Amino acid sequence: MGRAEWKAARRVIKSGWLTTGPEALAFEKAFAGFLHDSDPPGKEKIKTLSLNSATAGLHLALEAVGIGSGDLVAVPSMTFTATAEIVRYLGGNPVFIDSDESTGNMNPDALEKAVITADIAGKKIKAVIPVHLAGYPCDINAIRNALGNTDAAIVEDAAHAFPSRTGEGMAGTLGDIGVFSFYATKTITSGEGGMVATRNKKYFERMELMRLHGIDRVVWNRYAADSDVKSWEYDVTAPGFKYNMPDLSAAIGNVQLKKADYLLEQRQKLAERYSSALGGISNLELPRNTRGHAWHLYIIHTTGSEVRNHLAGKLDREGIGSSVHFIPLHRMTYWKTEYNLEASDFPVADNLFQRSLSLPLWPGLRWKEQKRIIGAIRETLGEKIHG
Ligand SMILES: Cc1ncc(COP(=O)(O)O)c(C=O)c1O
């Protein structure tokens, strides 16, 4: 956060309009423009809706594609619980998919198997939610191929992946609907917040309606002085939700959006430094795939859980924060018991989890601090400290 964010928040407070209004509209427009700039020529323009979280966006997206009671939705086990819980909001059932070894993302082959298994049981996977884990974009074409001739919708969980440029456009614009997060730790933030993006008019209109109580026109219009519609007149056409983004958040988000490429560059630099400084350590795996990476997280893999836990403990004692992304959902009490999940059904995700550690990574991390982190890792893993 810098002075520009502070000034933007002050501007909103002084304006007297705190909830969804001109700032949210401006943020939506600017965000859509940013996404569109990376589209291959000729692609239809993407439309966006600002929200109060990505969880809200995932919920709206699944509702818009028609997920209802008993419907199956494929999700990776290696994700945050939000990706799966929204399936339950709608009475649907998640089908958990194992990870790809080299990226940690949903494995398209495992997805294909799940599609076939559902088919044999006379069922159908109605949607899939690929998660661009840590900010590394999933291969959406491979996901689409895995779905075969089902007409399952692809809802991208791009909570980690902004900005993530692939050859075909940005992560979050490649499936039917993309969902972004502006939670405090994400690559750009509005404190809390989210955005949905789609080129599909029908999905867009449904999400717009459901974002705010199922009211048939946006609140801003309701109060706009120059509106020729009576200010009190509106209709409710669906039992919607309360998922709009307040202007206070949107103003901050819009400033962060302007810095998005600068913030990405900082993250890229830090990731490159980690990779070159830790590259020589035997038995330590570093991110292998970097093309289009948004570097929300820098995840390393040790040889096993004991080494990982030892390293995390050592870093902690040195005042260095680290984390694990994620404890996969098949290990979480609710999902495990409700869906009879076993770690052995997710050998790749489970193994990645046991060995993984996310290192400190944020744009303001200084080289001096990063050197100390690198030194502590090298020392703990029995390597000599250089430089
Ligand atoms: C993969 C993933 N999806 C969705 C979310 C939910 O984002 P939000 O906190 O904006 O609802 C998160 C949050 O960390 C996440 O990591």
The ligand as a MOL file (V3000), in Angstrom:
LIG
                    3D

  0  0  0     0  0            999 V3000
M  V30 BEGIN CTAB
M  V30 COUNTS 16 16 0 0 0
M  V30 BEGIN ATOM
M  V30 1 C -7.4040 -20.9830 -4.6020 0
M  V30 2 C -8.3190 -20.0210 -3.8990 0
M  V30 3 N -9.5710 -19.8680 -4.3420 0
M  V30 4 C -10.4280 -19.0000 -3.7550 0
M  V30 5 C -10.0420 -18.2510 -2.6770 0
M  V30 6 C -11.0370 -17.3290 -2.0360 0
M  V30 7 O -10.6820 -15.9970 -2.1890 0
M  V30 8 P -11.4060 -14.8570 -1.3310 0
M  V30 9 O -10.7290 -14.7970 -0.0130 0
M  V30 10 O -11.2430 -13.5980 -2.1220 0
M  V30 11 O -12.8460 -15.2510 -1.2020 0
M  V30 12 C -8.7510 -18.3760 -2.1780 0
M  V30 13 C -8.3310 -17.5710 -1.0150 0
M  V30 14 O -7.2520 -17.6060 -0.5340 0
M  V30 15 C -7.8620 -19.2830 -2.7930 0
M  V30 16 O -6.6110 -19.4560 -2.3410 0
M  V30 END ATOM
M  V30 BEGIN BOND
M  V30 1 1 1 2
M  V30 2 1 2 3
M  V30 3 2 2 15
M  V30 4 2 3 4
M  V30 5 1 4 5
M  V30 6 1 5 6
M  V30 7 2 5 12
M  V30 8 1 6 7
M  V30 9 1 7 8
M  V30 10 2 8 9
M  V30 11 1 8 10
M  V30 12 1 8 11
M  V30 13 1 12 13
M  V30 14 1 12 15
M  V30 15 2 13 14
M  V30 16 1 15 16
M  V30 END BOND
M  V30 END CTAB
M  END
